[in-house]
């Protein structure tokens, strides 16, 4: 994928009304859109580059 198409894809995900997070195979969060920030009650800066599992995401949602 070229950088241009990657930028377009990221722009679309950022503007979605649904919460979107991208988590790599290593478990590191690499993208959080504004809707996901609102759902989780956390700013992207606090989530990006952090290791995540399903249980930590549930904990974030249950304890904002």
C-alpha positions as MATLAB code, in Angstrom:
seq = 'XXXXXXXXXXXXXXXXXXXXXXXXXXXXXXXXXXXXXXXXXXXXXXXXXXXXXXXXXXXXXXXX';
ca = [
       0.000    0.000    0.000;
       1.402    3.407   -0.903;
       1.744    6.184    1.640;
      -1.014    8.107   -0.136;
      -3.554    5.291    0.092;
      -2.530    4.653    3.712;
      -3.167    8.320    4.504;
      -6.588    8.140    2.847;
      -7.470    4.985    4.791;
      -6.384    6.596    8.084;
      -8.429    9.712    7.276;
     -11.530    7.585    6.670;
     -11.044    5.687    9.951;
     -10.472    8.939   11.853;
     -13.768   10.363   10.564;
     -15.868    7.256   11.298;
     -18.543    7.579   13.960;
     -17.723    4.050   15.201;
     -14.783    3.550   17.541;
     -11.734    2.151   15.742;
      -8.433    0.995   17.222;
      -5.598   -0.701   15.401;
      -3.581   -3.214   17.423;
      -0.569   -4.893   15.838;
       0.362   -8.558   16.052;
       2.687   -7.581   18.912;
      -0.281   -6.212   20.891;
       0.802   -2.569   20.554;
      -1.926    0.016   19.858;
      -1.000    2.006   16.746;
      -4.206    3.943   15.960;
      -7.187    5.269   17.927;
      -9.888    7.385   16.315;
     -11.834   10.133   18.155;
     -14.919    7.925   18.551;
     -12.826    5.256   20.320;
     -11.367    7.966   22.579;
     -14.913    8.976   23.535;
     -16.045    5.376   24.127;
     -13.003    4.553   26.276;
     -12.806    7.942   27.980;
      -9.081    8.145   27.184;
      -7.098   10.340   24.807;
      -5.199    8.594   22.013;
      -1.893    9.852   23.457;
      -2.510    7.727   26.571;
      -3.251    4.617   24.503;
      -0.833    4.747   21.562;
       2.288    2.589   21.711;
       0.917    0.766   24.757;
       0.561   -3.005   24.931;
      -3.037   -4.108   24.919;
      -5.046   -7.256   25.426;
      -8.769   -7.861   25.356;
      -8.891   -7.692   29.162;
      -7.079   -4.332   29.307;
      -9.525   -2.869   26.783;
     -12.460   -4.052   28.890;
     -10.818   -2.546   31.971;
     -10.394    0.810   30.193;
     -14.051    0.804   29.206;
     -15.317   -0.230   32.657;
     -13.022    2.169   34.607;
     -12.640    5.428   32.611;
];
